[in-house]
């Protein structure tokens, strides 16, 4: 169905806000994007990013507006994990079937590109303009230098909150009766580091792998960039014996890396400089409901469902919000109240599911990936999935290489885990893991 052109405001010029602007412009709407920050195209990156892992859901949303090919030009496909365990050679774990990969993209480079594309589509951007308040029933927004300064009023037909985990739009919605809201910080923070390219511009590590150094309660990851560098992220508890609070100077930082990451410390450029110049950032899971107010205001992406980054699905989930919204616009035309109502009913269970899966994946990446029993379980699952692809799709593949609901991936993954618990306690499983007996046992349990 076609829609009558509306005057729409989007709060937030991040990845989700920029892509939503492109979708809405394609539908014939007038779109203005407000952001309290400067134009990211004019500033240096802040040193607090984790590279993005674009997967099926994200690509599907880009494909619908013809952007998939142009974004792949600034991305690198990763078809496997590279596990770096101390005193062992690097070993590799394929992600999925042949040809399946996640794609590493610099957040800053992608965001700049998306703003360019949204501008080319006719979107107006208003940077350095801080939204302090919103009149929900009237879809009016108020901007100004500070909360106490004089405000400017703007009138719109619709407002979308794409302003992240600490959304100003959601903050106003939280004051409404029967609005549910929760936030949970994990006790692990993160810090960005860099592995520079070789002198000839090539990568120092395998460029088609997602590199993980699992160390139990903490870990280091590295994802490649198109300039030959790697963006590394150190995940470490804020407090405790091995923690950010116990690394207070360059000597302690060098000692930490020498002890826990001896095979990578030489590769990290300006280790001490990066460590003390780049901020230590927190990670939060944020849930709320409802995501909309009448036919006037809706939350999209992190403002509705912020998650920890350990499944690489934050951006993908936000992009999927947009493609789901677009399908509902096609179905319901100008009935925005129904569009918003159906959108939140469809997306809320899936947002909760990926939040749970993302937290679990931190435990898996930091602790279990170095555990021989866990690795054996994954080998058994992989062998069975290859022999019976119609009966067993691993949960990682359901999340990353599929666009089936996240809630379905969580439920089926839990059922598979119960089966594998019974398999892993079979007598002598290490010796007979690839036997007919084990295969038949899984089939019987299914």
N, C-alpha and C positions, 0 to 999 in steps of 0.2 A: 504493500500500500504506500502511496505517496503521502508526504506530510506537508502541512502548511508551514511555511518558513517561520521560525521563531528566533527571537533575540536571546542568545544563550551565553551565560558566563561560566567559565571553568576556572576554579581556584586551584592553582598549581600548574607549573610548566614542566613537570617531570615527564618521565616516559609515558605514564598513563594519561596525564592531561594532554600531552601533545598528540598521542594517537587518537584519543577521543575527539579532539578538535578536528582531525582529518576525517574521521567517520562522519561527524556532524556536518562538516562542510560538504561532504559528498551527498548528504541528504538535503542540501539546500538551505541550511540554517546560517544565520549570522552568528559568528563565534568570537568572543573576546576572552583571552586567557590572562588572568592576573597572577603575579608572583611577587612575593615580598623580597625575593633575592634579586641580585643583578642578573642580566642575561648571561647564561653559562658560556655562551660563545665568546664572551669578552673577558673571561676571568680564567686564572690558572686553576687546575683541579685541586681539591682541598686535602688530598691524602687521607681520605676516610672512606674509600670505596672498596667494594668487593666486586670483582669482575662478574658480569652477568652470564648465566648459562641459558641461552635461548634453546627451547625444545619445542616439541610438536605444537603445543597449544599457542605459544607465541608466534610461531611461523604461520599457523593457520589464520590468526587474526591479522597478520601483516599481508598474507596472500589475498585476503578478501578485499583489500584496498590497493592491491598491485605493488606492494613494497618489498616483498620477500627477496627478490633478486638484488635490489640495490642495497639492502641491509646485509646480505650475505657477503658483499664485497668488503665489509669491514669486520668480518667475523672469521674465526678459525674453528673447524670441526674437531671435536674431541671424541674419539670412539672408545676410549678406555681410561681406567684409573691407573696411575703409576704409584705403587706403594713403596715408600722409603722407610724401611725398618732398620734400626741401627744394627750393624754387624751382619747384615744380610744383603745380598744383591737386590737391586730394584726388581720388583715383579709387577706384572701387568694383569689387570682384570678387565676383560671386554664388557662394555655396557649392555649391549643387546645383540641382536642379530646383525649379520653383515650389512653394512650401509647405514646402521643406526648410530647417531652421534648427537651429543649436545654441542652447542656452538658458543665459544668464548668471545665475549664482546666487552670492550671497555665501556663502563656506564657513561662516562663523560662524553666520549666520542659518539655513542649512540644518541645520547640526549641532544647534543648539538645538531646531529643529522635530523632527528625527529622534529625539532623546532624549525629547522630550515624547510622541511617538507610541509609542515603545517602552515608556515607563512606563505609558501608557494601556492597552497590550496586556498589562501585568502583569509587565514586567521589573523586577528589583531592581537598582538602581545603587549601587555602593560607590565614591564619589569619595574622593580624597586617601588612597587605600589602595594602597601600592606593592607590586607583585609582584616579589620578588627571586629566587625559585627555583621550579622545577616538577619534580615527580617524574613523569617521562613514563610509565612502566609503570603507575603507580597513579593517574594523573590527579589528583595532589594539588598544590595551590599553596600558597606560603608568602609571607606579607605582613608588612611591618614598617616602622618609621620609617626605618631605614637598613640597610645590609648587615650592620652589626655589632650592631644592636639585637636584642631578643628578637622572634622571629617567631611569627605565628599560622598554624596549619595549617588548610586547608580540603580536604575530600574531595569530588570530583565524579566523575561517570560519564564525562564528555567535557570537553575544554578546547579552545577555539578561540583562536589567537593572531591578534588584529586590532590589534596594537600597533605598527604602522608599520615604517618602513625599519630602525630600530634595535631591533627586537623582542627583548624579554626571553625570550619563549617560543622563538623561533628560536635565540637565543644558546645556550640549553640543548641544543637539537637539534643544533647545530653540533659539540658534543662527542662525538656518536655517530660510530662508524666509518662510512666511506664516505658522509659527508654533504658534498655539493659546495656551495661558497659563493664568491661573488665580489662585490666592490663596486667601482664606478668612478665617481669624482667628475669632473665636467667643470670646466674652469678658468674657468667663468663663474658668477658669483653673481647674486643678485637682491635687490632692495629695493622695498618697497611705497611708493607715493606716492598722492596723492588729487587728483582734480579735483572741486571742490565743485559743487553744483547752482546754477542761476541763482536770483536772489532769489525768483522765483515757484515754485521747486521743479522747474522743467523741466531737461532735460539740456543741457549746453553744446555737446555734439557729437551727431551722429546716434545715437539711442539703440538702433537696431536693427542696429548694425554692431559688429564686432570691430575695434578701431582698432589699427593697427600703424605704427610709425615705424621702418622698417628702416634700419640704418646699418652694414651690413657685419658687423663682429665684435661688434656690440652692437645693442640695439634697445629700444624702449619699446612696451608694449602697454597698452590701456585697455579695460575691460569695464564695462558700465553696471550700476547698482544701482537698486532700485525707489524709492529716496528721491531720485533725480535726480543723484546723484553718480556718479563713475567710480572704480573701483579700478584704479590704474595699477601696472604692474610694470616696473622698469628692470632689464634683463639686461645685465651688463657684466663684462668680465674682472676677476678679482681683482688681477692684476698686469699691468704693461705701460704703454705710452705713454698710452693712454686706458683708465683702469681705476679701480676703487675705491680702490686704494692711493694714487693721485695726486689724489684729491679729499679734502683734509684739513680744509678750513674753508669757511665760508659763501661767501666771495668766489670760491673755486675752484668750488664747486657752481653758483653763478650763472653763472660764465663757461662752464662745461661746457654748461649748458642753453641759454645764449645762442648758443653756437657750433653745437651739434648739433641742438637742438630749438627753433629760434627761434619756430616757429608754435604752440608749446604752453606755453612757460614761464610766460606770463602767467596761464594757466588753472590752474596747479598751486598749490593752496592751501598756504601755509606751506612752500614748497619746501625751504628750508634746515632748518626744524624737522623736517619729515618725513624728510629725507635723513639727518640725524644722530641723530634719535630712534629711527627704525625700524632693526632689525638688518639686517645683510647676511647673507643665508642661502645655503647651499651646495645643490647639486643632485647627486643620486647615482642611478646605476642599480645595483640590487641583484638578483642572481640566486642561486637556491639550488635544491637538490633532494636528497632528497624533501621534500614539503610536509607529510607526515603521519608519525605514529608509531603503528603498530599500529592498533587501533580506538579509540585514546584521545585523540589530539591532532592538530589540523590547523591549518595557517597559511592565512589568507585575506587578500586585498588586498596592501597594501604590504609586509607582513611576509614575504610569499612572493615578491613581484616589484615592487619599487619602480622607478619609471621617471621620467625627466625630463619636465617638464610640457608639452612643446611640441606635443603632439597633443590636449591636453585630454582624455586618456583614462584617467588614473590612477583617478579615482573610477568611471568607467564600467566599467573592467576589473574593479575590485573588486566592484562591484555584479553584474557578469556572473558572477563566481566564485560568488556567493550563489545566483543563479537556477539555475546549473548544478548546484550542490550539492543544491538543492531538488528538481530533476528526478531526481537519483540517489536521493534519499531516497524519492521516490515509486516508483521502480523496485525498489530493493533492501530497502526496509523497515528492519528492525533489523540488517541486516548492515553495520555501520559500517566494518568493515575493507575490504569491497568498495567501499562508497561512497567512502571516502577514497582508495583505490587508483585507482579509475576517475577520480575528480575530478582528481587530480594528473596523470594521463596525458593527460586531455583538455585541461587548462588550461596546462600547462607550455609546449608549443610555441607557444601563442597569446600567452602572457606574454612569451616571448623575441621574438616577432615584433613586438609593439607597442613593446617596448623599443627595437628597431632603428628602427622607423618614427618613434618620438618623437624620437630623436636626429637623424635625417635632417631632420625637420621644422624643427628649430632652424636648420639650415643654410639651408633653403628660406625661412623667415620672415625671417631677419636679412639674408641676402645676395641670394638669387635673386629675391625678390618685387620688387626695384627694377631687375632686369636686363631690358632690352627683349627679348632673345632668349628668356629664360625665359617672359616674358609672352606672346610670340608662340606659343611651344610650347603654353601653356595654352589659348590661343584656338583653335589647331588641334584640340587634344584635345576641347575643349568642343563645337566645331562637329561634329566627327565623332561624338561621343557622342550629340548631339541627333538626328543623322540615322540613327545605327545603335545605338540604346540596348541592343539585345540583344547587340551585339558588343563594346561598350566602355563600362565603368563606371569612371570615374576612381578611383584608389586612395583619395583623400580621401573620396569617397562610400562606398566599400566599408567603410572604417573607421568613418565617422561616421554614415551614414544607412542602415546595414545591421546585421544581427546575424550575418552569415556570419563564419567564423573569421578572426581577425587573420592567421593564418599563410597563409591563402588570399589575403588582400588583399596581403600582402607579396610572395608569389610572382607573382601576376598583375601587380602594380605593376612588379616588376622586368622582366617580359616586355614590358610596354607601354613602359617606358623604353628598352629596346633598340630597339624599333620606332621610337620618336620620335628616337633618335639618327640613324637613317638618313634620316628625313624632314627633320630640321633642316639637313642638309648638302646637300639638293637645291639645284641652281643657282637663284638668284633666288627663294628661298622667301618672302622678305618680300613680294614682289609677287603671288605666286600661291598664298598660304597657303590661300585658300578656294576653290581651283579643283577641278574634276573630277579632274584629273591627280593631285593630292595625295590626294584621297579614294580613288581607285582604287589608288594605291601602298600606302596603309595597309591596304586590304582584301587586297591581294596578300600583304603581309607577315604579316597575321593568318592 
